[in-house]
């Protein structure tokens, strides 16, 4: 923790002499999604890294909504994005909802600022009006594709004379504003990719910065907003690396100082394609509905995305803040096998081995880290890719078999929540609501909704389940619903079923030990030793059937401890009294 405090007090800029500590102003970073879709894993990783960078250095984390693509806006997405950031534990310091000194934080509310900036660029000769129709632009595109070239604008309107421009404006001809790209390329230092240069004017036409409807494109809006919101560092996806050359030219034309840039490697699908907002299985809301804890998702995306001295699992948010090291971010993109993400494979030996992880036994986490790291080394492959600055190839890390690893993460973080008194109270309330929603009409004893009962269930099941949702499945239905089991069913398992039930009821009546599964197992083995024709295993099958109407699940002793002494007696008695078929 001392290292984390020192980083907040004093940190060095990229390129500073190693070992020299230079006091700098607190950084201001921003996460700027477009509300054309809901927050997904890739967006969460970008937001998280901005949050970690800011919090480690005592800075501010800004949420800015880039809603200039009016045709693709999704109703409700803007609010949902901030909702999911808050749920994940990485809320912004400044946003449309929270306010701040540099708002508005929605681009559609800042249109006059973009128009003024575009006018300034026109005045200085760094931009020009373009009157080319969509039909002409489509023709240019088709001709380029036919000849095997990359489509690009031919800068035709750059050559218009001032009187021609004024004449067309007076006639009301629709016009956009384009920025004049300068030839040549000045290198810049990216905090992840190092020294980089892109001669964009050689491969692209002049970009549109202000559309005919008065809305800016990303290039102008991001530059204007980063300047006026005093953003000091831009951490964004590496798909924007090439565009940075254009943005730096805009900053220079406007006479503004640009922020420092850090382009983050992407999280990709297993086929190498970019995660898409149209993939419903990667939305954060989907994970929340499935009972995945926010800590688990944060752990997952940081484990996949580098940026730490070691890649251990089980870090809390405060540990992520303290241990984050931007110099450790690699250019490797991570492949996520999303088809396996939700399997939560129960048969994996790695998962079976983890039955108890806590602060008193941190070595288990170390073993898990070693095991998972070894598996990841098998999943890493090198694939040819389009050239990137300073590298002819990009190394990909494929996270295959993610179900087992994901389940480990879920168990670790769920157990930590259960062991935290304040967070466990929230879990109790949530589980109670889920039980009512799932089993409400079938609950015969409202005692199962009491905090003490739910707390006991959580304590006994921690280390065994990955999410609260698991406690609502068929295997755990006995916790909330009294089963209907007949005496005949019990006698089919053992002719001594009545004696077994009576002995357990007597055990409870005499104050038998319900302190722990170990003590209770000792008592049950003693009862089994007195039976004439039924072995211990047969007795367990009788009790399991009577208590849960199932043939598998948690141990019988755990079932009895979860249900409590009174409920155990009620269920055994009802089973003996029930005749006929269920």
Buried (B, 14 or more C-beta within 10 A) or exposed (E): EEEBEEBBEEBBEBEEEEEEEEEBEEBBBBBBBBBBBBBBBBBBBBBBBBBBBBBBBEBBBBBBBBBBBEEEBEEEBBEBBBBBBBBBBBBBBBBBBBEBEBBBBBBBEBBEBBBEBBEBBBEEEBBBBBBBEEEEBEEBBEEBEEEEEEBBBBBBBBEBEEEEBEEBEEEEEEBBBBBBBBEEBEEBEBBBBBEBEBBBBEEBBBBBBBBEEEBBBBBBBBBBBBBEBEBBBBBBBBEBBBBBBBBBBBBBBBEBEBBBBBBBBBBBBBEBEEBEBEBEEBBBBBBBEEBBBBBBBBBBBBBBBBBBEEBBBBBBBEBBBBBBBBEBBBBBBBBBBBEBBBBBBEEBEBBEEBEEBBEEEEEBBEBBBEBBBEBBEEBBEEEEBEEBBEEEEBBBBBBBBBBBBBBBBBBBBBBBBBBEEEBBEEBBEEBBEBBEEBBEEEBEBEEBBEEEBBBBBBBBBBBBBBBBBBBBEEBBBBBBBBBEBBBEBBBEBBEBBBBBBBBBBEBBEEEBEBEEBEBBBEBBEEBBEEBEEBEEEBBBBBBBBBBBBBEEBBBBBBBBBBBBBEBBBBBBBBBBEBEEEE
